[in-house]
């Protein structure tokens, strides 16, 4: 981390007019941030998480070698756009938060999410989701990576979604946006589990394809619980596209996803 963090952090800061602007938005002391940039010190785990969330990268990614990191964020050619403050939207979110059931606490943790890819028909996409509680709010991040048809080897396009979660009338609602381009919103609705041990949750996902045609789509979705504390690097290795008959997609997953069909490039739920 100490070896590559300074250069990678400097690269990320170039998305903003000045270092002072970055420090202001992060609410981090400028002198302390300068030590991170110069390599004199390494952020605490808390500050590292804040910095990575702000720039839209994973904590392990910012410690990658400079060339690899520059290539990684090269596919993310636009940084997240910060939405202006508005009392109306804030009141709406607070209204939902107050009415959200505390049962959502039982579902905090990491999940694999499986659904029929909206960008690559005929494939099943596995993403990594982390649902957590922050100051009375339930938020989550969802990481995806797609391999384009022209790509070779491990050349993936990476996407990171940030969102909020609510439990309303015995359903779990998840609403997120793609944090680097801010050009996509997805909604997922799951049927909660009240068993002592959560294994898999069923539901629906609504969004749009990231392909040029940007077609709206809907797919069955399955969340598989991994635990509240996992090795994220190891878990991330499974995040990719799969053929439906891939041995990694077991019969239970195939059955749960089977009611989704592709018709004229769009998904329909049978």
Secondary structure by P-SEA (a helix, b strand, c coil): ccccaaaaaaaaacccccaaaaaaaacccaaaaaaaaaccccccaaaaaaaaaaaccccccccccaaaaaaaaccccccbbbbcccaaaaaaaaaaaaacccccccccbbbbbbccccccccbbbbbbbbbbbccccccbbbbbbbbcccccccbbbbbbbbbcccccccbbbbbbcccccccbbbbbbbbcccccccccccbbbbbbbcccccccbbbbbbbbbcccccccccccccccccccccccccaaaaaaaccccccccccccc
